[in-house]
Structures are given as C-alpha cells and as structure tokens.
Amino acid sequence: MNIQVCVGSACHLKGSPEIVELLQKAVEEHNLQDEVMLSGNFCIGKCNRIGVTVQVDDDIHVGITKENFNEFFNDHVLNKIERK
C-alpha cells in the first residue's frame, strides 16, 4: 500500500507535519512497516479548506485532521489491508 501525504504549502499550514507523524506512529503501532510505503507529495491537486489531502493507493481523501485521523486510518488503511 502506498500512502502519500500532501506536504505542499497549503496542506503544510493545515497540519501535514502532524498527519505524517500520526501516520508513522500508526504504521509502527500496527506493525505495518512491510506493507505500507509512506511518502510526501508537494501537491495532490485536491485542496480543501480544512485538513490535509492524503492519497491511499489510487484513492484521494481530503480534510484529514488530527481529530479525524483515527477514523481515516481505520477505515482507509487498516480495513483495506485486512481485505487483502
């Protein structure tokens, strides 16, 4: 699974460094280092007023914040890995 976090200026201001840190911790906590490749992208092209844009494989998710991170991770990372 490839996860790209937008780290462009708009998403950076909306918290992409925190989302990257949360993703790194969640991947380690769930022992997914061999299944998940984390990377940054300077613009995914789906800017939103709130939160950060994150691409999981071919799916783009907007508005990711510290407050909704756990729901995002469970729904779009863990559930996708479990379905494999």
C-alpha positions as CSV (number, residue, x, y, z in Angstrom):
1,M,0.0,0.0,0.0
2,N,1.3,3.4,-1.0
3,I,0.3,6.4,1.2
4,Q,1.2,9.9,0.0
5,V,0.6,12.9,2.2
6,C,0.4,16.3,0.6
7,V,3.2,18.5,2.0
8,G,2.6,21.5,-0.2
9,S,2.3,24.9,1.3
10,A,-1.5,24.8,1.8
11,C,-1.5,21.4,3.4
12,H,1.6,22.2,5.4
13,L,-0.2,25.1,7.0
14,K,-3.2,22.9,7.7
15,G,-1.1,20.3,9.6
16,S,0.6,17.9,7.2
17,P,3.6,17.5,9.5
18,E,1.3,16.3,12.3
19,I,-0.5,13.9,9.9
20,V,2.8,12.5,8.8
21,E,3.8,11.9,12.4
22,L,0.5,10.3,13.2
23,L,0.8,8.0,10.2
24,Q,4.3,7.0,11.1
25,K,3.2,6.1,14.7
26,A,0.1,4.3,13.5
27,V,2.1,2.2,11.0
28,E,4.6,1.3,13.7
29,E,1.9,0.5,16.3
30,H,0.1,-1.8,13.9
31,N,3.4,-3.4,12.7
32,L,2.7,-2.4,9.1
33,Q,6.2,-1.3,8.1
34,D,6.5,-4.1,5.4
35,E,3.0,-3.3,4.0
36,V,2.9,0.5,3.9
37,M,5.1,2.9,2.0
38,L,4.8,6.5,3.3
39,S,5.8,9.4,1.1
40,G,5.2,13.1,0.7
41,N,3.9,14.8,-2.4
42,F,4.1,18.6,-3.0
43,C,0.5,18.8,-4.4
44,I,-2.1,16.1,-4.9
45,G,-4.4,18.7,-6.5
46,K,-7.4,18.3,-4.3
47,C,-7.0,21.2,-1.8
48,N,-9.7,21.6,0.8
49,R,-10.4,24.3,3.2
50,I,-10.0,22.1,6.2
51,G,-7.3,19.5,6.8
52,V,-4.7,17.7,4.7
53,T,-5.1,15.7,1.5
54,V,-3.9,12.1,1.7
55,Q,-3.7,9.6,-1.2
56,V,-4.0,5.9,-0.3
57,D,-3.1,3.9,-3.4
58,D,-5.5,5.4,-6.0
59,D,-8.0,6.9,-3.6
60,I,-7.7,10.6,-2.6
61,H,-9.0,11.7,0.8
62,V,-9.4,15.3,1.8
63,G,-9.8,17.1,5.1
64,I,-7.7,14.8,7.2
65,T,-7.1,16.3,10.6
66,K,-5.7,15.2,14.0
67,E,-9.3,15.0,15.2
68,N,-10.5,12.6,12.4
69,F,-7.2,10.8,11.8
70,N,-8.1,7.6,13.7
71,E,-11.3,7.2,11.8
72,F,-9.4,7.8,8.5
73,F,-6.7,5.3,9.4
74,N,-9.1,2.6,10.5
75,D,-11.4,3.0,7.5
76,H,-9.0,3.5,4.7
77,V,-5.8,1.8,5.8
78,L,-6.5,-1.0,8.3
79,N,-9.7,-2.1,6.6
80,K,-8.1,-2.1,3.2
81,I,-5.1,-4.2,4.4
82,E,-7.4,-6.6,6.2
83,R,-9.4,-7.2,3.0
84,K,-6.3,-8.4,1.1
